[in-house]
Amino acid sequence: MFIAEIRSLSEINHVAEKFIEAHPADRLFAFYGKMGSGKTTFIKALCDTLQVIDYVTSPTFALINVYETEQSREIYHFDFYRIKSLEELYDLGYEEYFFSDEYCFVEWPELVESLLPPQMVKVTITETSNGSRIIESN
């Protein structure tokens, strides 16, 4: 389990490092939070921590972005906000990604929960009244 508060963007990379350290063997992460809560921003910080060499953006329209790290590993970033049916995941070949032993970061997982593996780590991002973000994982 992991919990941290991000009070400003200057803290986000430090929190991302601690998050990765808290999940040494985990590779599958489902990010829950309201629109604008900071899911993509935190995933960008995680990718920085994992030494991604590609430009990290939200895959809202593509469903998936694949990033390469300095160690020639791949990281998979999913955004299911615009998914219309689970059939799209089957067409995408989601199982190859989820069971690849590479990092997978999933935004809007609540739209595809029936297909998520049981070992997926649930990450919740909550915005507080003062604008900070609380990051919690199970």
Secondary structure, DSSP 8 states (H G I E B T S, - for coil): -EEEEE-SGGGHHHHHHHHHHH-SS--EEEEE--TTSSHHHHHHHHHHHTTB-S-----TTTSEEEEEBTTS-EEEEEE-TT---THHHHHHTHHHHHTSSSEEEEESGGGSGGGS-TT-EEEEEEE-TTS-EEEEE-
